[in-house]
Amino acid sequence: MLQMRRCSMNFNKNNISMYLYAGTMVFSIAAQIQEIQSIARVGMYAMWAVLFLHMLFVRKLKIEFGATGKFMIGGFVALFIFCLLMGLIQNTHLDSSYLAALPIPILVYFTAYNLKTQLGRKHICFLCRLYVACAVTLGCILVVLYIPSYQSWLSANTYIVGQKNSASQIMISALLIAWFFIHEETSPRRMAYWISGMFFCVVTALFQSRAALLGLLTALLAYIFIYSKHKLRISVIVIALAAIAFSNDDISYFVQQSIGQNKYDMTDINSFSAGRIDNYTLAWRNFQNHPIVGTGSYKVDDLYICLLAELGIIGFVCIMPLWFQRIGTAIRFLKDKDDSLKNVIVLLTIFYMVESIFERLPPFGPGVCSFFFWTLCGFADAEEEKLHVQSRRIICD
């Protein structure tokens, strides 16, 4: 009887952790809607604080950092000390966007890593379903608010959705999760996730987020050649669908508008890239002028160049190993092709590798847009390290 009560108590704790995560997720995604941002952000910060305190409570303050967690904290502490020392000379380093962005993925990862003991794969699947549902809701709201009609979208010469890059991160993350992690036994539910995935594709195209679309395309190609058992068949189908799509004038024009072909000069790569080439050149010159410590606060749409220009080699060494370590973990996850959670983390990592080339904050931000990526990473790393410890104990015994 006592054992049954303990099991019931643990189950309740697991449910509490899951529901707190669910509430935190809802507020975090709602905070991307500018019209309710002031209210949603208060709820978001409150929920993250409650979730963190809950984690400390269920762990009885016996928290674990894990190898990756220690690495992330070490990198941030080094960055903080560097910016603090540079702040004595020039205040611009204390305004670094990376100094403000890094605590979020670290805290998110740290919380997920420690709460994994309370959450099984069924709980994670529930959270993934909720994430997809929230992303669908967000996409619908943003389309209604900012795209009054299809004709107005076709005739627009500027980006209609201001937070397109942030929203697109959420859309593509939800798409990959819906297609490659959530598995439903009933055909209607499977169809619902495929339809939601197509919805995310269309919405991202409407947002004209070219970096996100390119990242998605790269991730899907990676899936075909790494995981698919029918590579040739799928490749032929994709090529055939692409040929049919581009042979249709309406679809072809939609694609051209979504990638900005009708907006930019296709013969000039700098114009087509929204001036990125000129901005990269200028940022590189700033780095060359201050190669060790950078110039302080700087903005250019590339994680690597921006980091060098803003914080120099010292800042680069503090931050980039955190991302390179994540890429290395994804490469290690490739061996577990039967593990859906690890598979989707690999695809999300590939997506963020592309995003990081064209945006300055992914995968560390902006804000909480990438929070679910770091949440899933925390869950997966906690599982893997637990299995590693168990296997070592078996060998020792």
Residue pairs with C-beta under 8 A, 6 or more apart in sequence:
13 58
13 118
14 118
14 119
14 120
14 123
16 54
17 54
17 55
17 58
17 115
17 118
17 119
17 123
18 119
18 123
18 126
18 127
20 47
20 50
20 51
20 54
21 51
21 115
21 119
21 127
21 375
22 126
22 127
22 130
23 47
24 44
24 47
24 48
24 50
24 51
25 127
25 130
25 131
25 134
25 372
26 130
26 134
27 40
27 43
27 44
27 46
27 47
28 44
28 47
28 48
28 368
28 371
29 131
29 134
29 135
29 137
29 138
29 170
30 36
30 40
30 43
30 44
30 134
30 138
31 37
31 40
31 41
31 43
31 44
31 367
31 368
32 138
32 163
32 166
32 167
32 170
32 369
33 40
33 138
33 141
33 142
33 145
34 162
34 163
35 145
44 368
48 107
51 111
51 115
52 107
52 111
54 115
55 63
55 111
55 114
55 115
56 63
58 115
58 117
58 118
59 114
59 117
63 110
63 114
64 113
64 114
65 73
65 110
65 113
66 113
66 381
66 382
66 385
67 385
68 109
68 113
68 325
68 326
68 329
68 377
68 381
69 106
69 109
69 110
69 113
71 321
71 322
71 325
72 105
72 106
72 109
72 110
72 322
73 106
73 110
75 102
75 318
75 319
75 321
75 322
76 102
76 103
76 106
76 318
78 318
79 98
79 99
79 102
79 311
79 315
79 318
79 319
80 99
82 93
82 293
82 311
82 314
82 315
82 318
83 93
83 94
83 96
83 99
83 311
83 315
84 94
86 93
86 94
86 293
86 296
87 93
87 94
90 296
91 296
92 295
92 296
92 297
93 99
93 293
93 294
93 296
93 297
93 311
95 296
95 297
96 296
96 297
96 310
96 311
96 315
97 297
97 299
97 310
97 360
97 361
97 365
98 307
98 310
98 311
98 315
98 319
98 361
98 364
101 361
101 364
101 365
101 366
102 319
102 322
102 364
104 364
104 365
104 367
104 368
104 371
105 363
105 364
105 365
105 370
105 371
105 374
108 368
108 371
108 374
108 375
108 378
109 374
109 375
109 377
109 378
110 378
111 375
111 378
112 374
112 375
112 376
112 377
112 378
112 379
112 382
113 378
113 379
113 381
113 382
114 382
116 378
116 379
116 382
116 383
116 386
117 382
119 379
121 341
124 341
124 376
124 379
125 181
125 182
127 375
128 177
128 178
128 181
128 182
129 182
131 173
131 174
131 177
131 372
132 174
132 177
132 178
132 182
132 193
132 196
134 174
135 170
135 171
135 173
135 174
135 200
136 174
136 196
136 199
136 200
138 167
138 170
138 171
139 167
139 171
139 199
139 200
139 203
142 161
142 163
142 167
142 203
142 207
143 203
143 206
146 160
146 161
147 153
147 160
147 161
147 206
152 160
153 160
153 206
153 257
154 253
154 257
157 263
159 207
159 208
160 207
160 208
161 167
161 206
161 207
161 208
164 207
164 208
164 209
165 209
165 211
165 212
165 359
165 366
166 366
166 367
166 369
167 207
167 209
167 369
168 204
168 207
168 209
168 211
168 212
169 212
169 355
169 362
169 369
169 370
170 369
170 372
171 200
171 203
171 204
171 207
171 212
172 200
172 204
172 212
172 215
172 216
172 219
172 351
173 348
173 351
173 370
173 372
173 373
174 196
174 200
175 196
175 197
175 200
175 201
175 216
176 216
176 219
176 344
176 347
176 348
176 351
177 344
177 372
178 193
178 194
178 196
178 197
178 200
179 193
179 194
179 197
180 223
180 340
180 343
180 344
180 347
181 340
181 341
181 343
181 344
182 193
183 190
183 340
184 190
184 193
201 216
204 212
204 213
204 216
205 213
205 254
205 255
205 258
206 258
208 257
208 258
208 259
208 260
210 258
210 259
210 260
210 358
211 354
211 355
211 357
211 358
211 359
212 351
212 355
213 258
213 259
214 354
214 358
215 350
215 351
215 352
215 353
215 354
215 355
216 351
218 350
218 351
218 353
218 354
219 347
219 348
219 350
219 351
219 354
222 346
222 347
222 350
223 347
224 231
224 234
224 235
224 238
225 231
226 334
226 337
226 346
227 337
227 343
228 234
245 251
245 252
245 255
246 252
246 255
253 262
255 261
256 262
257 263
260 272
260 274
261 272
264 271
264 272
264 273
264 274
265 271
265 272
266 272
269 277
270 276
270 277
270 278
274 301
276 300
276 301
276 302
276 358
279 300
279 301
280 300
280 302
280 305
282 300
283 298
283 300
283 302
283 305
283 306
283 308
283 309
284 305
284 308
284 309
286 294
286 295
286 298
286 309
287 294
287 305
287 308
287 309
287 312
289 295
290 312
291 308
291 312
291 313
292 312
292 313
292 314
293 311
293 312
293 314
293 315
294 308
294 309
294 310
294 311
294 312
294 314
294 315
295 309
295 310
296 310
297 310
298 306
298 309
298 310
299 306
299 360
300 306
300 309
300 360
301 358
301 359
301 360
302 356
302 357
302 358
302 359
302 360
303 323
303 356
303 357
303 359
303 360
303 361
303 362
304 316
304 320
304 356
304 357
306 360
307 315
307 316
307 319
307 320
307 360
308 315
308 316
311 318
311 319
319 364
323 356
323 363
323 364
326 349
326 363
326 377
327 349
327 353
329 377
329 381
330 345
330 346
330 349
330 350
333 339
333 342
333 343
333 345
333 346
333 380
334 346
336 342
336 343
337 343
341 376
341 379
341 380
341 383
342 380
344 376
345 373
345 376
345 377
345 380
348 373
348 376
349 363
352 362
352 363
352 370
352 373
355 362
355 363
356 362
356 363
362 369
362 370
363 370
363 373
363 374
364 370
